[in-house]
Amino acid sequence: MSPFDLSGRCAIVTGANTGIGQAIAVGLAAAGADIIGFGRSSMTATADQVTATGRVFYSLQADLSQMEEVRTLIERATALRPRPDILVNNAGIIRRADTIDFTEEDWDAVMDTNLKSAFFLCQSFAKMAMAEQIPAKIINIASLLSFQGGIRVPSYTAAKSGLAGLTRLMANEWAARGINVNAIAPGYVETNNTTALRADTERNADILKRIPAGRWARADDMAGAAVFLASHASDYVHGTILPVDGGWLAR
Ligand SMILES: NC(=O)c1ccc[n+]([C@@H]2O[C@H](COP(=O)([O-])OP(=O)(O)OC[C@H]3O[C@@H](n4cnc5c(N)ncnc54)[C@H](OP(=O)(O)O)[C@@H]3O)[C@@H](O)[C@H]2O)c1
């Protein structure tokens, strides 16, 4: 059997309705996993693509900026059969403004969704996996701003740098307990998240010039790394932040 085969596995993907989350959900399904999407918008487009691979898709509606909803989500997912053994923390937002003017509202909104809810989903997922004594994989969606400073996105940089740190910390605590915690750091990907950036002709040209691969990533460029980190092929990989960036960080 292929070491990348995910037959019999089940993955939670947050923010599975669009962009990178949708592409990862479909990629994991194509490798054999059933999918549970967590999100606040309709996930029918993803459901259609997942079921076309022959896998099952469940959706659980939740606003991941709200802790009272986050607290019960893993329990709700575990009640489904099959029980999830992969968690992909993908949902995220970005707020852009000059740092000198950055508001507390823009700080809290990004930190709550991108960092706090991701941390507590990891915690409740790991608790469930330890209680049920199943091996499990956690994949956090980090960013180039887990490595670099960025411009005009202070809460996003703080959240993504924090998520990389937490990925390493959780790996340290949970590696010996059968849970792999890793992250993917996407480069510049054509999704809703980057519409404003791509619309800025000057910034867009600067970005493109610096990408060794010579193009923006498509969301489905992230799927292979997710399959790897979800599969047995990565059983001895812990606490890594895997850039999928067209070579950006190598430059
Ligand atoms: N695009 C890039 O270049 C890039 C680069 C590095 C990292 N990333 C990261 O990749 C992840 C996915 O981003 P994307 O580029 O695919 O952007 P996207 O198309 O804007 O997707 C973001 C996803 O997060 C969901 N989400 C946001 N806030 C939520 C909330 N409060 N509750 C539930 N779901 C929520 C969105 O749901 P709605 O559709 O309902 O808003 C959507 O499904 C994010 O963590 C982002 O930071 C993106």
PDBQT file of the ligand as one rigid body, heavy atoms in Angstrom, charges set to zero:
ROOT
HETATM    1  N1  LIG A 301      -3.670  32.925   0.352  1.00  0.00    +0.000 N 
HETATM    2  C1  LIG A 301      -2.436  33.018   0.775  1.00  0.00    +0.000 C 
HETATM    3  O1  LIG A 301      -1.566  33.536   0.069  1.00  0.00    +0.000 OA
HETATM    4  C2  LIG A 301      -2.052  32.444   2.114  1.00  0.00    +0.000 A 
HETATM    5  C3  LIG A 301      -0.684  32.427   2.413  1.00  0.00    +0.000 A 
HETATM    6  C4  LIG A 301      -0.281  31.910   3.649  1.00  0.00    +0.000 A 
HETATM    7  C5  LIG A 301      -1.216  31.428   4.529  1.00  0.00    +0.000 A 
HETATM    8  N2  LIG A 301      -2.540  31.468   4.209  1.00  0.00    +0.000 N 
HETATM    9  C6  LIG A 301      -3.475  30.928   5.198  1.00  0.00    +0.000 C 
HETATM   10  O2  LIG A 301      -4.231  29.900   4.623  1.00  0.00    +0.000 OA
HETATM   11  C7  LIG A 301      -5.478  29.780   5.312  1.00  0.00    +0.000 C 
HETATM   12  C8  LIG A 301      -6.608  29.778   4.307  1.00  0.00    +0.000 C 
HETATM   13  O3  LIG A 301      -6.629  31.035   3.650  1.00  0.00    +0.000 OA
HETATM   14  P1  LIG A 301      -7.090  31.232   2.140  1.00  0.00    +0.000 P 
HETATM   15  O4  LIG A 301      -5.977  31.914   1.461  1.00  0.00    +0.000 OA
HETATM   16  O5  LIG A 301      -7.656  29.986   1.587  1.00  0.00    +0.000 OA
HETATM   17  O6  LIG A 301      -8.188  32.360   2.364  1.00  0.00    +0.000 OA
HETATM   18  P2  LIG A 301      -9.769  32.387   2.190  1.00  0.00    +0.000 P 
HETATM   19  O7  LIG A 301     -10.104  31.953   0.803  1.00  0.00    +0.000 OA
HETATM   20  O8  LIG A 301     -10.143  33.749   2.651  1.00  0.00    +0.000 OA
HETATM   21  O9  LIG A 301     -10.280  31.292   3.203  1.00  0.00    +0.000 OA
HETATM   22  C9  LIG A 301     -10.296  31.492   4.593  1.00  0.00    +0.000 C 
HETATM   23  C10 LIG A 301     -11.178  30.444   5.208  1.00  0.00    +0.000 C 
HETATM   24  O10 LIG A 301     -11.267  30.676   6.624  1.00  0.00    +0.000 OA
HETATM   25  C11 LIG A 301     -12.635  30.731   6.976  1.00  0.00    +0.000 C 
HETATM   26  N3  LIG A 301     -12.888  31.550   8.150  1.00  0.00    +0.000 N 
HETATM   27  C12 LIG A 301     -12.416  32.788   8.404  1.00  0.00    +0.000 A 
HETATM   28  N4  LIG A 301     -12.910  33.240   9.558  1.00  0.00    +0.000 NA
HETATM   29  C13 LIG A 301     -13.726  32.270  10.048  1.00  0.00    +0.000 A 
HETATM   30  C14 LIG A 301     -14.543  32.152  11.201  1.00  0.00    +0.000 A 
HETATM   31  N5  LIG A 301     -14.638  33.130  12.114  1.00  0.00    +0.000 N 
HETATM   32  N6  LIG A 301     -15.244  31.015  11.371  1.00  0.00    +0.000 NA
HETATM   33  C15 LIG A 301     -15.180  30.023  10.451  1.00  0.00    +0.000 A 
HETATM   34  N7  LIG A 301     -14.440  30.076   9.343  1.00  0.00    +0.000 NA
HETATM   35  C16 LIG A 301     -13.720  31.196   9.136  1.00  0.00    +0.000 A 
HETATM   36  C17 LIG A 301     -13.289  31.328   5.750  1.00  0.00    +0.000 C 
HETATM   37  O11 LIG A 301     -14.690  31.173   5.785  1.00  0.00    +0.000 OA
HETATM   38  P3  LIG A 301     -15.646  32.253   5.017  1.00  0.00    +0.000 P 
HETATM   39  O12 LIG A 301     -15.518  31.953   3.558  1.00  0.00    +0.000 OA
HETATM   40  O13 LIG A 301     -16.963  31.976   5.600  1.00  0.00    +0.000 OA
HETATM   41  O14 LIG A 301     -15.108  33.618   5.361  1.00  0.00    +0.000 OA
HETATM   42  C18 LIG A 301     -12.599  30.521   4.672  1.00  0.00    +0.000 C 
HETATM   43  O15 LIG A 301     -13.121  29.233   4.608  1.00  0.00    +0.000 OA
HETATM   44  C19 LIG A 301      -5.528  30.966   6.290  1.00  0.00    +0.000 C 
HETATM   45  O16 LIG A 301      -5.137  30.534   7.575  1.00  0.00    +0.000 OA
HETATM   46  C20 LIG A 301      -4.505  31.923   5.701  1.00  0.00    +0.000 C 
HETATM   47  O17 LIG A 301      -3.970  32.767   6.669  1.00  0.00    +0.000 OA
HETATM   48  C21 LIG A 301      -2.974  31.970   3.024  1.00  0.00    +0.000 A 
ENDROOT
TORSDOF 0
